[in-house]
Structure formats: C-alpha cells, structure tokens
C-alpha cells in the first residue's frame, strides 16, 4: 500500500497522522516498545476560566482547571509525556490586565509545562514586563530567532532544550514572528529578529547531529499559512530538514489532526495547531520500535 493511501486509511480508523519517512510499523509487527506523548497548546490568551455555559461557540469549554485535569489523566496513562506551548500565553482577559502575566505563568507551572516559546503578545507590557514575570515560569522559555543581547531578557531564554523520556532524546527549539510592524518598537526595544529558516536549519542540525536527538520539535509562533511569501509553518517545513514536528501558533488555526508536509529532503513533517483560548489540547503520540524507527499519530482534544 502506498504511504499516502496508508495515511488516508489510518485517519479514518482514528490514527490521525503518520510520520512515514521513518518507516511505518505495520499491524503485524512486534509490539511497540516506547511511547512518547507530546501535549501542546497555543494562543491561550489569558483564558483562565472556562467559557460561559451560554457561549455561542465554546459553551463551557476551556479553562485552566479543565486543562489541568485532562493533562493529569493523560500523564497517568503515559508518564513519558512532554507539555509544550507555542506562544501568546498573555493578553485577552482582565487577568492579564491585573496580574501582568503572573497568574498565567504560575498556572502553567502548576500544570507542569516543560517549555514554551514567545508570542508577540508576550511583549504587551513591554520587554520589562515580560522579564519581570519570568521568575514565575518554572519551565523553559525557548527562542532561537530573537536576539535579546542588549535587552533585559538577555540570558533569560534558551534557543533549545533537550528532554529525555524513557531514554528517548527530544530536542525542542522556539521560533517567534517578526515583531516590526506587529509590536511597537518601544515594547521590544533592541530585540533583533533573526531569519527563522536559517535558525531552524541551525537548530535542527545541532539537535540531530550534536545532541543526538531521536525527535526534533519546533515550537513556532510564525503562523500556519499565509498568502504570498510571508514565512509560515508550511513554508518552514518545506525549506528545512531534520524537523519531525512543528507545533504552531499565532493564526489561531484549528486543525482536527496534524497536517503532513514534505521537507527539503522529501521526508514527512507533522504540523499541528489547536486554535486559541485553551479550548483544545493537542496530543501527538510517537512510537519507537527496537530499531529506533518511529511513527506519530495525533488528535485535537476538546477541553
């Protein structure tokens, strides 16, 4: 069966996407040995409470408490879980106006987030406001294409981080959207925007070759897709190599399942994004066999 047909047929059976470039595991092969679960959010925008029961679109959905319980249950099912966010944690409700990001970071820390990247709305209280709240974030803030050398954020972020779950090395790096024209200069000060394709290429090489990662994940706040030449997750996937998964944000795109895009070498990259306001939680399970072949399947879960 052709790989494209396999993906199509598997999706109908509940398998939402497959990383075929690493070798698909058929149903007759030996049991899978290791399972890594990636949970992710994006563009939560300070939505701490669930939507009202009479909300026209998201009645009773979302909220930090509901997400916490869902994450807790999934971790009980599989302790080898990583929890990530693709930016715009701030701005959207009075909680941010009053607490300035403190509550968002504290709740994410309580939920056990492992890493997040920086969205444009993280600068809404200026770079000083973001820097002043970071001590509440007990998780890694990853940014590979913002140069904070001459700002208060210098040394407070990392370009990438390697996590180990059940012996599997998982490299995660972050990319942010161009701030000029989107955020006021006085908000981001001397922050320099570096080309995301160049930085993604560098990060993927470092993680795959130097850090010997089995799985490479990009946390992107570039946006899913645009008309024209603007860089997006779709374009990034096609212009790079060695990235297995792009977890996106910024465009508030609801994807019911991960999209599969061919990279520069013709290998498959998964791209996923779960809307906004915390009404969905993305879940992607990667399975590793005894030969280190891997496949992934994902779904968007209502919170």
N, C-alpha and C positions, 0 to 999 in steps of 0.2 A: 504494500500500500504506500502511495506517495505521502511524504511528510505533510503536505498541505491538506490532503484528504484526512490523514490521521488527526490533525489538529481540529478540523471541522467536525469530524465524527465524535471525537472525545468531548468537545464542548457540549454537544447535545446530551452527553451522558453525565455531565456535571463537572468534567475536567475542563477548566476554563482557558488554559493556555499551556503550551509545552515548549521548552527550550530544546528544540530538535538538534541544534548544532552540536550538542554534546553527547548525542547518542540517545535515542529513545528506548526506554525499557518496556518491552512487551509484557503482556499479562501472563505469559508462560515462563518468564524468567524468575530466578530465585527471589525471595522476599527482599524488599528494600532494607538496607542496613541502617541508614541515618536519615533523619528528617529534621530540617531546619525551617522554622516558621518565621516569616517576616510580616509584622503588622505595621500599618502605617496610616498616617493622617496628613492632611494639608489644609491650609486656609481655614483653620478653626475660628479665627477672628473673635477671640474672647467670648465665645458662646459657652458659658459655664453652665447655664440652666438648659433644660430641655425646652423645646418649642411648646407653646401652649396647646392644650388639647383641641382647641378650636382653630388652630392654624390651618390655612387653606391648603398648604403644600406639604408641611412637615409635622403634622399634628402629633404631639407627644414624643417626637424623635429627638435624638441627640442628647447633649448634656454630659458633664464630666462624670457624674455618678454612674450613669448607664454605661458609659465607655469603660470606666474603671472595672465594673463588674464583668463586662464582656471580655476584657483583657485578662482579668484574673482567671476566668474559666478556661480560656484558651491556653494560658500558661500551665494550668493544672493538667490539661490534656497533653501538652508538649512543653517541658521546661526549656527546651533548646529554642527559645524564641527571642527575636530582636524587635524592638519597638522604635519606630522612626517617624520624624515629621519633616515635611518639605516646605515649611516656612509660612509666614503670615499667621503666627500664633496670636499676634496683637491686633487690637482695633476692631470695633464693631458693636460693642455693648458698653454700658456705663461702667462695667467692672474695670475696663482698661482706663477710662477717663479718671476713675477714682484711685485705682491702685497702680497704674502705670506699668503693668506687666508682672508685678509681684505675684498676684494670685495665679495667673496663667502658668508661670514657671513653677510655683510651689505645687500646683495640682499635677502638672506633668511629671514632676519629680516623684510625687506620691504614686503615680501610676507606673513608674519605673521606666520612663523613656530612656533609651540608650543614647540617642543622638538626634539633632535637628539641624537644619540649615536656616539661613537668614532670608526672610522675605522683605519686600520693600516696606511693608507696614511696621516692621520692627524698628524703623527709623522715625516713626511718627512723633516720638518725644525727643527726637534728636539722637545723635550718636552718644551723647552724655546720658540720656535717659536709658538707652539700651545697656550701656556699660554699667550703669548703676544698679541694674536689676539682675545682672548675670550671676551674682553670688547666690541667688535663689534657685538657679538651674543646676540641679545635681545630675546633669547629663552633658554630653559633649556638644558643643556648638561648632559645626563644620562649615568652612568656607574656603574654597580653593581659589576663587577668582575675584575676591575682594582683597585688595592690599591695604591693610589698616596700619601700615608702618608709622605714619605721622598722626595717629589719632589715639583717643582713649581706649580703643579696642585692641590696640597692639598687644599681642601676647595672650589675649583672652579667647581666641578662637584657634582652631586647628584646621589644616587643609583636609586631613583624612584621619581615620582611626581604624585600627584592626581589632575586630572582636572574634573571640573563639567560642564556638558552641559545639560540644561533642566532638572536639578535635578538628572541626571544620573552621578554616580561617576565612573570615568575612571582612573584606575591605569596603569601607563606606567613605565617600567624599561628597562635598557640598558645592553647589553652583548657584549663584544669585543672578538676578536680572539686572540689566543696565539701569543705573539709577538716574542718570542725566535725562531730564525731560519727564521723569516719573516722580521723583522725590526732589524737594527743594535742596539746593546746594548747601544751605545753612544747616540742613538736617544731617547730611552725611559728611560734611566738611571735606577733609583731604583724602577720603577713601578713593582708591583707584580701582576702576573696573578693568579686569583682565579678560582677554578673549576666552570664552567658555570652551570652545572646541580645542584650542591649544592646551588649556589647563586640564580638560578632561582626558586628552591624549596623554599628557604627562602623568596624571594621577593613575590612570589605568595601567600604564607601563610600570610605574613604581609598585602598585599593589600586586600586579600579576607576577612581575619578574623579581623584584627585590623583596617584597613582603611575602611572596609565595602564597597568595590568597587563592582559595578554591572558588570564591564567589566575590564578584565586584559589583557594588551598588552605587549608583549616583543619586544623591538627593538634590533634585533640581527645582528651582523656583523660576525657571525660564518661561514656562507656559507650554501647553500641549502642542498647539499648532496655530499658525497664522497664515494669512495670505501674504504673498510677497517673500522677501528674503530674510525677514527677521528670524533670528535663531530661536529654535523651539526644541522640545524633546524629540519630536520626529526627526528634525534635521540633525540634531546632535547624534542620535543613534546611527544615522546613515553616514555620518562623517567621521566616526571613531571606530575603535576596535577594543576588544577585551572587556567591555562592559556587559554584564549579564542582565541587569535590571536598572531601569530609570524610574524612580518614584517622583512624580511631578507635582507641581502646584502652580499657583498664580491665576490660571484661566478658569478655575472652578469647574473643571470638566468632570462630569460623572461618567466613568467608564464601568459598565457592568462586569467586565472582565478585562484582563490585561491585553493590550494590543501587541502583536508581534511584528517587528520591523527588522529588515536585514541591515547588518552593519557594513563597514567598509570592506570586510572580507567575505561578505555574503552569509555570515552567521547570524543567528537569531538573537534579538534583544527584546526583552519584555519591557513594556511601558505601561505604568498604571497611575491613575489619579482618581480620587474619590470625592470630587465635588467641593463642598465647603461646609462650614458651620458645625462640623463634627457629627453630621447625620449618617455618615458611613464610616466604616473601618475597613481598610484594605487588608486582605490576607493573602499571602503567597507562600505556598509550601514547596520547598526544594528537597528533592530526594537524591541521596548519594548512594551508589552501589559500591561493592567491594573493589571495583576498578576505577573509582572516582569519577564515573560518568554521572551526570546529573540531569534531572528534568524538573520543571516547575509547573505548578498549577495554581491559579488564583481566583479570588472571588471578592466582590464588594458586599460587605455585611451591613445590614441596617442596624443602627444603634438605637 
